[in-house]
Amino acid sequence: MEKKKSYQELLKEYTMTQIQKETREIESKIDQFLNGLLQKRHVEQLRTEIDQALDQKDEKSFHKLAQKLSSILKNS
């Protein structure tokens, strides 16, 4: 014989499910935010390195770094 769940048990299960869903959504938003910050920092670092390559007249490094930057900006 199957035991029927009480209203309180059903409500508790529903609440836990909602909390888990909200937690996953918050974690997803945090991940997106942190990934955005990391990408922004990487772009800033590449731009600094590109400026240094230009200052040093290092054409090879400039092209390599500019290509990396272009690829990152294209994929974002």
C-alpha positions as CSV (number, residue, x, y, z in Angstrom):
1,M,0.0,0.0,0.0
2,E,1.3,3.4,-1.0
3,K,1.7,6.0,1.7
4,K,0.1,9.3,0.8
5,K,2.2,12.4,1.5
6,S,0.8,15.0,3.8
7,Y,0.2,18.6,2.6
8,Q,3.2,19.6,4.8
9,E,5.5,17.1,3.2
10,L,4.4,18.1,-0.3
11,L,4.9,21.8,0.6
12,K,8.4,21.1,2.0
13,E,9.4,19.2,-1.2
14,Y,8.1,22.0,-3.4
15,T,9.9,24.6,-1.4
16,M,13.2,22.6,-1.5
17,T,12.8,22.2,-5.3
18,Q,12.2,26.0,-5.7
19,I,15.2,26.8,-3.6
20,Q,17.4,24.4,-5.6
21,K,16.1,26.0,-8.9
22,E,16.8,29.5,-7.6
23,T,20.3,28.5,-6.4
24,R,21.1,27.1,-9.8
25,E,19.9,30.3,-11.5
26,I,22.0,32.5,-9.1
27,E,25.1,30.3,-9.6
28,S,24.7,30.6,-13.4
29,K,24.4,34.4,-13.2
30,I,27.5,34.5,-10.9
31,D,29.5,32.3,-13.4
32,Q,28.5,34.6,-16.3
33,F,29.5,37.7,-14.3
34,L,32.9,36.2,-13.3
35,N,33.6,35.0,-16.8
36,G,32.8,38.5,-18.1
37,L,35.3,40.0,-15.6
38,L,38.0,37.5,-16.5
39,Q,37.5,38.2,-20.2
40,K,37.6,42.0,-19.6
41,R,40.8,41.6,-17.7
42,H,42.3,39.4,-20.4
43,V,41.4,42.0,-23.0
44,E,43.0,44.8,-20.9
45,Q,46.1,42.8,-20.5
46,L,46.4,42.1,-24.2
47,R,46.0,45.8,-25.0
48,T,48.7,46.7,-22.6
49,E,51.0,44.1,-24.1
50,I,50.1,45.3,-27.6
51,D,51.1,48.9,-26.5
52,Q,54.4,47.6,-25.2
53,A,55.1,45.7,-28.4
54,L,54.4,48.9,-30.4
55,D,56.6,51.0,-28.1
56,Q,59.4,48.4,-28.6
57,K,58.7,48.2,-32.3
58,D,58.3,44.5,-32.0
59,E,56.2,43.8,-35.1
60,K,56.1,40.0,-34.6
61,S,54.7,40.2,-31.0
62,F,52.3,43.0,-32.1
63,H,50.7,40.8,-34.8
64,K,50.5,37.8,-32.5
65,L,48.9,39.7,-29.7
66,A,46.6,41.6,-32.0
67,Q,45.4,38.4,-33.5
68,K,44.7,37.0,-30.1
69,L,42.7,40.1,-29.2
70,S,40.8,40.0,-32.4
71,S,39.9,36.4,-31.8
72,I,38.6,37.1,-28.3
73,L,36.6,40.1,-29.3
74,K,35.1,38.2,-32.2
75,N,33.9,35.4,-30.0
76,S,32.3,37.6,-27.4
